[in-house]
Amino acid sequence: MAIVTQSSKLGNVLWPTLAWVVALIFFFPIFWLVFTSFKTDADAVKPEFLFFFTPTLENYTNMTENYDYWRFAINSVITSTFATLFALAVGVPAAYAMAFDPSRRTKDILMWMLSTKMLPAAAVLYPMTFLTKNFLGIFDTHFLIILVLCLINLPIVIWMLFTYFKEIPKEIIEAGKMDGVSLWGEIKDILIPLAWGGIVSTALLTFIFCWNEAYWTVRLTTIDAATLSKLIEGNRAPEGLFFGRLAAVSTAAIAPIIILGWFCQKQLVQGLTFGAVK
Amino acid sequence: MKFSGTTALGLTLGIASASVAGAESLTIAIVNNGHMINMQSVAEAYTADTGIELKWVSLEEGVLREQVTSDTATGGGQYDVINIGMQEAPIWGAAGWIEPLNFGAEYDIDDMLPAMRNGLSYEGTLYAAPFYGESSMVMYRKDLTDAAGVTIVDNDSWDNVRAAAAAIHDPANGVYGVCLRGKPGWGDNMAFVTTVVNSFGGAWFDADMRPTLDSDEWKAAINFYVDLLGTYGPPGSEGNSFNEILALYNEGKCGMWIDATIAASFLTVDGVAYAQSPNAGNPVGANWLWAWAMAVPTGSPNSEAAHDFIEWATSKAYIQAVADHPDFGWGSVPTGTRASTYAHPEFQAVAGFAAAEMAAIESAAPEATDLKPYVGVQFAAIPEFPEVGTAVAQEIAAALSGAKSVDEALAAAQSAADAIMVEAGYY
């Protein structure tokens, strides 16, 4: 009995300590990034100034005055928001159909959708550039970026929603049908309220994926639709150590998503575990 | 009458404003190096005078190449002015992807360093104007070599360089004898490695453009490089390129660094001295030649205005404007492009590396020779080179890290390069 109590006390100390250590290791790059953003470029590369330095807002001033941060930020908000909304608008009915009215091919379709994520993006870079620029004339537009972000995240959206919807008893939907509820009513009045937590988790994760996407947003834009990913990418210098300004740009780019994640931790964990945590 | 820089700037801007009245804005793709960042501030005067809005698209070097390549190849007209390097300029000029450049008499093209002009031309026609240029040289800590009783001279022998590195190597006190690029990439480790191979009498290709990576010269050069950097370099050198070594050097951890001359303007440690790149007696030499240049892609809807902008941004007047700018000065002017820059006493006063840099650029030999049947010092000006260089770079880095022997790495490199050249239809 005494051994069990002692072991339990040890566990009470050990596991939280371990969790804190792991959390601090994961948090250190963010901490370093934020700290560096308040250093001059010269101080940013000197190890002796890791913790003790004279803070400056020079990098942030430079970022807003010379790099037009707000234009990139607004583009990120527009493209991520609309891509998420469109992905949900397509994903909810698709997942509903597959969860409550599956066919023999449903599993194959789900696997096929997931397999599209396995295509290397670089393989279609040239056709995408050529088609969007020379044929469709939509290169560097919000429409194109929203479309691309929506499509590349759609498989994940459908899979996540499908997983949530599968956990809703089929009988509830059938009861609604027997009461004469229309298809739209089933989705609006029964499905969405019951799966609201899952839909929010899916929306949050999709928004984060859209915000962080860098391959296509860098390559399919020039100025008009360029997002924060492009601003960060452009601040990497092959010859010169401009870590202070790069850190400021990166901090400003990730800050909105970190704040969003902070307030929505519960939903994010639920989303990341695909509904396994209830 | 004294023809001041301000007068020259005003005259150039006046000419520019008179001739480009039709364009409202220019989209300019640049890499985010220091001189390009400064240009965005200096160019506010250009906008004020011409009324042309300049839209800067700052891109990472690899992404810029990728995006500009796809844009020019598809005739997209996405950019009006693009930053390109010396490797691309003659190839893209020959392919018709960029427009030939012709400037007025005031531009004084004869002031442009001949090596730069030749390197950015194809069949005698200039296709890109150099914004800043560089060669490579030895940047060593004279306080350390003096204390160790060794000397490093211009075009020293590699044996002496190795001996000097051994003498100043003091890892217990955090000082490594030599810092060199080891990070894989055709513009990273292979830039330096190619110059070593050149100086050992080797070349990338023979007269039939067959790779010669399994030759005795390559084996000798790579064995020397791996031994030098492995023995006297900092740990983890296979992850170091320009920026990583610059940080190490400024922390006082490198006794010697052989790299781009532009690095000299970023060094903050005391006691740095310069010497021309080592050489094993080969006529090709071991100093490279590179320029970040500006070109007008074919298909630019504002071609005329783009030409005028380049004429201004690569002129003597622009250099004077940087020198006169309250945030910059002569220590920040773009170097390696014009002889007149090096003649300025104000520049000489603040740039202790000026004479060494100019000598390095002037002595670089990019021309094709019997020994090296292609244009370029640290690269070959052929479209396939980035692919070949990247494949070989991985093998050399593997040899440096000890994952493979030099012979194994070169055999694999030869095989990969051979496959690329066969597929490209060279033989």
Interface residues (C-beta under 8 A of the other chain):
Chain A: A42 V45 K46 P47 N66 Y67 L125 Y126 T129 F130 K133 N134 F139 D140 V218 R219 T222 I223 A226 K230 E233 G234 N235 R236 A237 P238 E239 G240 L241 F242
Chain B: T27 V31 N32 N33 G34 I37 Q40 S41 K55 V57 S58 L59 E60 E61 V63 E66 Q67 S70 D71 T74 G75 G76 Q78 Y79 G187 F242 N243 L246 A247 N250 E251 A260 I262 A263 F266 T268
